[in-house]
Amino acid sequence: MTCFICVTCGTQFTDSAREPERCPVCEDERQYVGQGGQRWTTLEALRATHRNHIEAEADGLLGIGTEPAFAINERALLVHSPGGNLLWDCIALVDDDTVARVREAGGIRAIAISHPHYYSGMVEWSRAFGDVPILLHAADREWVMRDSSVIDYWDGETRMLWDGMTLVRCGGHFAGGTVAHVPHLHEGRGALLTGDVIQVAMDNRHVGFMRSFPNYIPLSAHAVRGIATAVASYPFEAIHGAWWGRSIAFDARAALARSVDRYVAALEGAYDGA
């Protein structure tokens, strides 16, 4: 029996004797099945051809991403915290070298994930660090392709963690779309870890909001305002998105506000590019 991994989205499925017939995550309108059709790999095959690159994103924040690029190519973030480290979002590949390096950095107390596109190898990561809990919003439970007793399906609008950290349900991209507020990052000025629920733009001065990024399906103005409202009460200096180099390190609250205004104006036909 093998836990096959979708090559397009990186989701690992429950163990089976043969490749799954389909990937519901990719067949959903927010993702896609590649032009070559559905393809599968395994963790063992991935370990033979890929490695994980680990480097600091900010003081107390390590990025972990796979080289060469695989699937959606997000990178996870390891948050150093006095009460235990949080792994934010996840990737498909975990190997002995990665486990050793993360243990050197203090290990993992829990895993929290922004939305289903980054569930990837979450159960393998949990097992590698002693069956640590995986925190997922219950609204997205249907997208879990490999269930486990270590998954904690939380409900409601917020989930308090330790050391003042909070998971905040924003919705938008997915019904349970979540960001993490980490108050002690950036010298106590705070940061949001957002995956692509709030996606940092290429200019690192704005953010974007989409139902589907690859298929260019926008969110409604109502949904975007709802995201902004969900995080309005949390102090933050920075926003760290889903990919390497996608971070706003200063005055991120203002960047979020002007991005919401620009997005809504564009939807309403009031944006002239100024």
C-alpha positions in Angstrom: 0.0 0.0 0.0 1.3 3.5 -0.9 0.2 7.0 -0.1 0.3 8.5 -3.6 1.0 12.2 -4.2 -0.6 14.4 -6.9 2.1 15.9 -9.0 0.0 19.0 -9.8 -1.1 20.1 -6.4 1.2 18.1 -4.1 -1.7 16.5 -2.0 -0.9 13.2 -0.5 -3.7 10.6 -0.5 -4.6 7.9 1.9 -2.8 4.6 1.3 -4.0 2.4 -1.6 -2.8 -0.5 -3.7 -2.9 1.6 -6.9 -2.9 5.2 -8.0 -6.2 7.1 -7.3 -8.5 7.5 -10.3 -8.7 11.3 -9.7 -7.6 14.2 -7.6 -10.7 16.1 -6.3 -8.5 19.0 -5.3 -7.3 19.5 -8.8 -10.7 18.9 -10.4 -12.1 21.8 -8.3 -12.4 25.1 -10.2 -9.7 26.7 -8.0 -7.1 24.3 -9.2 -6.6 22.3 -12.5 -5.6 19.0 -14.0 -2.5 19.5 -16.1 -2.7 19.2 -19.9 -0.9 15.9 -19.7 -3.6 14.5 -17.5 -3.6 13.4 -13.9 -0.1 12.2 -12.7 1.1 10.7 -9.5 4.3 10.2 -7.6 5.3 8.9 -4.1 7.3 10.3 -1.2 10.1 7.8 -1.9 10.4 8.9 -5.5 10.3 12.6 -4.5 13.1 12.1 -1.9 15.2 10.6 -4.7 14.9 13.7 -7.0 14.3 16.7 -4.7 15.6 18.3 -1.5 14.4 21.0 0.8 16.0 24.4 1.0 15.8 26.1 4.4 16.6 29.7 5.1 15.6 32.6 7.3 12.7 34.7 6.2 12.9 37.0 9.2 14.2 36.9 12.7 12.4 33.9 14.3 11.0 32.7 11.0 12.4 30.0 8.7 11.2 29.2 5.2 11.2 25.6 4.0 10.7 24.9 0.3 11.4 22.2 -2.2 14.0 22.2 -4.9 13.6 21.8 -7.8 10.1 23.3 -7.8 7.3 20.7 -7.1 3.5 21.0 -7.5 2.3 24.4 -6.4 5.7 25.2 -5.1 4.7 27.0 -1.9 7.1 27.1 1.0 6.2 26.4 4.6 7.2 28.7 7.5 8.6 27.6 10.8 7.7 30.1 13.6 10.1 30.1 16.5 8.2 30.7 19.7 9.1 30.3 23.4 6.3 27.8 24.1 7.1 25.7 21.0 7.5 26.1 17.3 4.6 26.4 14.9 4.8 25.0 11.3 2.7 27.2 9.2 1.5 25.7 5.9 3.1 22.5 4.6 4.9 20.9 1.6 4.9 17.4 0.2 8.5 16.5 0.9 9.9 15.6 4.3 13.2 13.7 4.7 15.8 12.9 7.2 17.9 16.0 6.5 14.8 18.3 6.9 13.8 16.6 10.1 17.3 17.0 11.5 17.5 20.7 10.6 14.1 21.5 12.0 14.9 19.6 15.2 18.0 21.8 15.5 15.8 24.8 15.2 13.6 23.6 18.1 11.2 21.1 16.4 7.5 21.5 15.9 4.8 21.7 18.5 1.9 21.9 16.0 1.1 22.4 12.3 -1.5 24.9 11.1 -2.4 25.3 7.4 -4.1 28.2 5.6 -6.2 26.2 3.1 -6.5 22.9 1.3 -4.0 23.6 -1.5 -1.2 23.4 1.1 -2.4 20.3 3.1 0.2 18.4 0.9 2.3 16.0 3.2 0.9 17.2 6.5 0.4 13.7 8.0 3.9 12.7 7.1 5.2 15.9 8.7 3.2 15.2 11.8 4.5 11.7 12.1 8.1 12.8 11.6 7.8 15.0 14.7 6.0 12.6 17.0 2.4 12.9 15.8 2.1 16.6 16.6 -1.5 18.0 16.1 -2.5 19.4 12.7 -4.9 22.4 13.0 -7.4 22.7 10.1 -10.6 24.7 9.9 -13.6 22.4 9.9 -15.2 24.2 7.0 -12.6 22.7 4.6 -12.8 19.1 6.0 -14.1 17.7 2.7 -10.7 18.5 1.0 -8.7 16.3 3.3 -7.5 13.4 1.2 -5.6 11.6 3.9 -7.4 11.8 7.2 -5.7 11.1 10.6 -6.5 11.1 14.3 -3.8 13.9 14.7 -6.0 16.4 12.8 -7.8 18.9 15.0 -10.7 20.3 13.1 -11.4 23.7 14.7 -14.5 25.7 14.2 -15.5 29.3 14.6 -13.7 32.5 13.7 -10.5 32.2 15.7 -8.4 29.6 17.4 -6.1 30.8 20.2 -2.7 29.1 20.3 0.2 29.6 22.7 2.4 32.7 23.2 -0.4 35.0 22.0 -0.6 33.4 18.5 -4.0 33.2 16.9 -5.5 31.5 13.9 -8.1 33.7 12.2 -10.7 32.5 9.7 -10.9 34.9 6.8 -12.7 32.8 4.2 -12.3 34.0 0.7 -10.2 31.5 -1.3 -11.8 28.7 0.6 -14.6 28.7 3.2 -12.1 27.9 6.0 -9.3 30.1 4.6 -7.1 31.0 7.6 -4.2 33.3 8.4 -2.0 33.2 11.5 -1.3 36.2 13.6 2.1 36.1 15.3 2.5 39.0 17.7 6.2 38.5 18.7 7.6 38.6 15.2 9.3 41.7 13.8 10.5 42.9 17.3 7.0 42.6 18.8 5.3 44.6 16.1 3.6 41.5 14.8 3.1 39.7 11.5 0.4 37.9 9.5 1.2 34.6 7.9 -1.3 34.4 5.1 -0.5 31.7 2.5 -2.4 33.0 -0.5 -5.6 33.8 1.4 -4.0 37.3 1.4 -1.4 36.9 -1.4 1.6 39.2 -1.4 2.0 40.7 -4.9 5.2 40.7 -6.9 5.9 44.4 -6.0 5.9 43.5 -2.3 3.8 46.6 -1.8 0.4 45.2 -2.4 -1.6 42.1 -1.8 -4.2 40.3 -3.9 -7.3 38.2 -3.4 -8.6 35.5 -5.7 -11.0 32.5 -5.6 -8.6 30.9 -8.1 -5.2 32.2 -9.0 -4.4 29.7 -11.9 -7.9 30.1 -13.4 -8.2 33.9 -12.8 -11.5 33.8 -10.8 -11.8 36.9 -8.6 -13.4 37.1 -5.2 -16.3 39.4 -4.7 -16.0 42.8 -3.0 -18.0 41.5 -0.1 -15.5 38.6 0.4 -12.5 40.9 0.2 -13.9 43.4 2.7 -14.7 40.4 5.0 -11.0 39.3 4.9 -9.9 42.8 5.8 -12.4 42.9 8.7 -11.3 39.6 10.0 -7.7 40.8 10.6 -8.5 44.5 11.5 -8.1 44.1 15.3 -4.7 42.5 15.1 -1.5 44.6 15.1 1.0 43.7 12.4 4.0 45.3 10.7 4.5 42.5 8.2 2.7 40.0 5.9 4.5 36.8 4.8 2.8 35.1 1.9 3.1 31.7 0.3 6.3 31.8 -1.8 9.9 32.8 -1.4 10.3 36.6 -1.6 6.7 37.3 -1.1 6.7 39.4 2.1 5.8 43.0 3.0 8.3 43.8 5.8 7.1 47.3 6.7 3.8 49.1 7.1 1.8 46.0 5.9 -1.4 47.2 7.5 -1.4 50.2 5.1 -0.5 47.9 2.2 -3.5 45.8 3.0 -5.8 48.7 3.2 -4.8 50.3 -0.1 -4.9 46.9 -1.8 -8.5 46.3 -0.6 -9.5 49.8 -1.9 -7.8 49.2 -5.2 -9.4 45.7 -5.7 -12.9 46.9 -4.8 -12.6 50.0 -7.0 -11.5 47.7 -9.9 -14.5 45.4 -9.4 -16.8 48.4 -9.3 -15.4 50.0 -12.4 -13.9 53.0 -10.5 -10.2 52.2 -10.8 -8.4 54.1 -13.5 -4.9 52.8 -12.8 -3.8 55.9 -10.8 
